[in-house]
Amino acid sequence: MRLVITGTSTDVGKTVATAALAAAAIGAGASVAVCKPAQTGVGPGEPGDLAEVSRLSGVTATAESYRYRDPLAPDRAARREGAPFADLSTMLSAVSEFDDRDLVLVEGAGGVLVRLAPDITILEVAAGLDAPLVVVAAAGLGTLNHTELTVRAIRAAGLECAGIVIGSWPDEPDLAQRCNLEDLPLVTGVPIVGRIPAGAGSLDRQRFGARAPEWFDAGWLSRLVVHPKSADAGDRAH
C-alpha cells in the first residue's frame, strides 16, 4: 500500500508522524519504505527528514528524489539555486522502486499546495501514485480552518483523505485542543486516526518504536498494514 503524508502547514509534525507510522507498521510485521520527493533546507551530505525517520523508526529503505539548500518551497529553492525543478515522473519512479514493500510512506513538503515544482504539488504525486493522503494537523486554535481547507483541496483533486493525525498532542491540552478532537471530524468528515505526543521526537528508537502503535487507532492501523502476500495466499486457500 502507498500512503502520502501531507500537512496543514510546515512544522506541524509530519516527519515525526511519518516515523511513527513507519515504526508502528514495522512493529506489526510489515515491510516499510519511506520516500521524500523533495527536501529543502539541507545541503549535500547533510541529514534531512529521511535520516530522522530512520533514526526514530529503524526503517532502512528510503529514497529522496530532489534536495535543495534553501529552507523554502521546493520550486522557489530550485530557482534560487539554479537547480532543475522536480520532475513528476522521477518522483513517481522512486516510489515505485519499493512496490515489493507492504507499506510505502511518501512525505510531502510543507502544506498540501506547496509547489514541488511550478506545476506540481503533493496532490499530483498522490494522484500519480493512486494513493490516499493522511493530513498531519496542529492541535490548537486555527487548526479547524487549516485542516478543513486542506481536506477540501484533497477532495477537489479527486483524492481520498484517509485520516487526520494530530502532530503534537500536549500532556495537558487546553480547552480549544480538547474541543478540536470532536470538531475536526465534524468539519472535515475525516476521522482523527492518530495523536503523536509532544516531544515524541526526542525518544530513542527503542522507546519510540515500542510506543508508536499506541498513538494510532488500532483498527485503522491494522487495515493499513495488511500484508498483500499473506492476503493473496489466504484468498487462494479459499
DAUR-V381507 format. One record per residue. SS is DSSP state (@ for helix, = for strand, . for the rest). OMEGA is omega as a letter, one per 30 degrees, with the letter a starting at -180 (* if undefined). Layout:
ss: {SS | SS}
omega: {OMEGA | OMEGA}
//
This chain:
ss: {. | = | = | = | = | = | = | . | . | . | . | . | . | @ | @ | @ | @ | @ | @ | @ | @ | @ | @ | @ | @ | @ | @ | . | . | . | . | = | = | = | = | = | = | = | = | = | . | . | . | . | . | . | . | . | @ | @ | @ | @ | @ | @ | @ | @ | @ | . | . | . | = | = | = | = | = | = | = | = | . | . | . | . | . | @ | @ | @ | @ | @ | @ | @ | @ | . | . | . | . | . | . | @ | @ | @ | @ | @ | @ | @ | @ | @ | . | . | . | . | . | . | = | = | = | = | = | = | = | = | = | . | . | . | . | . | = | . | . | = | . | @ | @ | @ | @ | @ | @ | @ | @ | . | . | = | = | = | = | = | = | . | . | . | . | . | @ | @ | @ | @ | @ | @ | @ | @ | @ | @ | @ | @ | @ | @ | . | . | . | . | = | = | = | = | = | = | = | = | = | . | . | . | . | . | @ | @ | @ | @ | @ | @ | @ | @ | @ | @ | @ | @ | @ | @ | . | . | . | = | = | = | = | = | = | . | . | @ | @ | @ | . | . | @ | @ | @ | @ | @ | @ | @ | @ | @ | @ | @ | = | . | @ | @ | @ | @ | @ | @ | @ | . | . | . | @ | @ | @ | @ | @ | @ | @ | @ | @ | @ | .}
omega: {l | a | a | a | l | a | l | l | l | l | l | l | a | a | l | l | l | l | l | l | l | a | l | l | l | l | l | l | a | l | a | l | l | a | l | a | a | a | l | l | l | l | l | l | l | l | l | a | a | l | l | l | l | l | a | a | a | l | a | a | a | l | l | a | a | a | l | a | a | l | a | l | a | a | l | l | l | l | a | a | a | a | l | l | l | a | a | a | l | l | l | l | l | l | a | l | a | a | l | a | l | a | l | l | a | a | l | l | l | a | a | a | l | a | l | l | a | a | a | l | l | l | l | l | l | l | l | l | a | a | l | l | l | a | l | a | l | a | a | a | a | a | l | l | a | a | l | l | a | a | l | l | l | a | l | l | l | a | a | l | a | l | l | l | l | a | a | a | a | l | l | a | l | a | a | a | l | l | a | l | l | a | a | l | a | a | a | a | a | a | l | a | a | l | l | a | l | l | a | a | l | l | l | a | a | a | l | a | a | a | a | a | a | a | a | l | a | l | l | a | a | l | a | a | l | a | a | a | l | a | l | l | l | l | a | a | a | *}
//
